[in-house]
Amino acid sequence: MRREITSKSIELVFNCAAYNAVDGAEEAPAAARAVNAVGAGNVARACRDSGARLVHFSTNYVFGGSLDRPYVETDDPDPTSVYGQSKRDGEIQVLTELPTALVIRSSGLFGRGGSAVKGGSFPDRLLARARSGPELGVVDDQRLNPTFTGHLARASIAAAEAGSTGLLHLVAAGCCSYYEFALEILRLVSLNNVVKRTLTESRPGVARRPLNGCLLSNRSSPLPAWQNGIAEYLESNFTSAA
Ligand SMILES: NC(=O)c1ccc[n+]([C@@H]2O[C@H](COP(=O)([O-])OP(=O)(O)OC[C@H]3O[C@@H](n4cnc5c(N)ncnc54)[C@H](OP(=O)(O)O)[C@@H]3O)[C@@H](O)[C@H]2O)c1
């Protein structure tokens, strides 16, 4: 789908568009590349030509996850999935077309609306599963910074207003496994489901995801702690998640 920036009055563009079906991208690499790499480059070129500034969003999946510490901006990307590679290619295209763009990498996003492709955000999907059965299995060997989009949006606007350019990691403070993420969500809504730890290898046939998907910034302070993000999200959205 082609959408054009036509107004000369646009000063700042936040490009959140992505082909974000991580497993689907393995079967449809051209589609992922069209949106995440070529499309991102097109947006950057349109911004350059119209004089608009650009904030583009990227992902922790540009890293392979083999490091034993969180990834910082100066670490070399080594994506292991088609999605991760297409997002990395997008970063390069954006910064080549428009070196003054700000490329924000984040991790484990959840927030209002959720993702249509994924059927909602992780807390919403987990709560739906928790309410339909007493026992849940959640992956315990993939780590991430669960980041509330409300916190990310505020920090992204602040970074744009401060004139930041180049690569920037913006994630919640702290890092956990999906299992720990799930336990905290259930604790906050007082659900007592039995949660079993599962391993990534028990889900064969899907895209390779980084086991260590944790980011840290050597340029800025982290956002509020991931536990605070979940609490704020559930408080603001609890009725629709219930
Ligand atoms: N989800 C995460 O955990 C996570 C983690 C790190 C980084 N990110 C990044 O954050 C950004 C937002 O992702 P999200 O996961 O939050 O996804 P999302 O809510 O599903 O948003 C993706 C958006 O992309 C739009 N889109 C898809 N194809 C398009 C096209 N060809 N032209 C125009 N718009 C198109 C979709 O619009 P329609 O609904 O109209 O199709 C949708 O609004 C992405 O850059 C993603 O890589 C996400």
The ligand as an ORCA input file, in Angstrom:
! r2SCAN-3c Opt
* xyz 0 1
  N       5.533     -4.981     19.168
  C       6.737     -4.959     19.744
  O       6.967     -5.615     20.772
  C       7.839     -4.115     19.156
  C       9.095     -4.171     19.770
  C      10.105     -3.353     19.281
  C       9.854     -2.510     18.210
  N       8.634     -2.519     17.615
  C       8.419     -1.610     16.490
  O       7.392     -0.695     16.854
  C       6.698     -0.288     15.676
  C       5.212     -0.513     15.861
  O       5.005     -1.923     15.895
  P       3.869     -2.664     16.704
  O       4.346     -4.043     16.926
  O       3.438     -1.825     17.852
  O       2.771     -2.782     15.613
  P       1.273     -2.357     15.338
  O       0.623     -1.735     16.504
  O       0.658     -3.541     14.707
  O       1.526     -1.229     14.264
  C       2.013     -1.491     12.987
  C       1.347     -0.492     12.083
  O       1.941     -0.599     10.779
  C       0.927     -0.283      9.865
  N       1.280     -0.789      8.552
  C       1.566     -2.060      8.195
  N       1.829     -2.119      6.877
  C       1.708     -0.854      6.390
  C       1.864     -0.264      5.104
  N       2.217     -1.008      4.050
  N       1.658      1.064      4.979
  C       1.318      1.806      6.049
  N       1.160      1.314      7.295
  C       1.348     -0.012      7.457
  C      -0.315     -0.921     10.431
  O      -1.416     -0.242      9.915
  P      -2.829     -0.999      9.683
  O      -3.307     -1.409     11.030
  O      -3.648      0.045      9.012
  O      -2.501     -2.172      8.812
  C      -0.158     -0.688     11.926
  O      -0.812      0.505     12.322
  C       7.318     -1.078     14.533
  O       8.323     -0.310     13.918
  C       7.959     -2.272     15.219
  O       9.011     -2.806     14.471
  C       7.612     -3.297     18.068
*
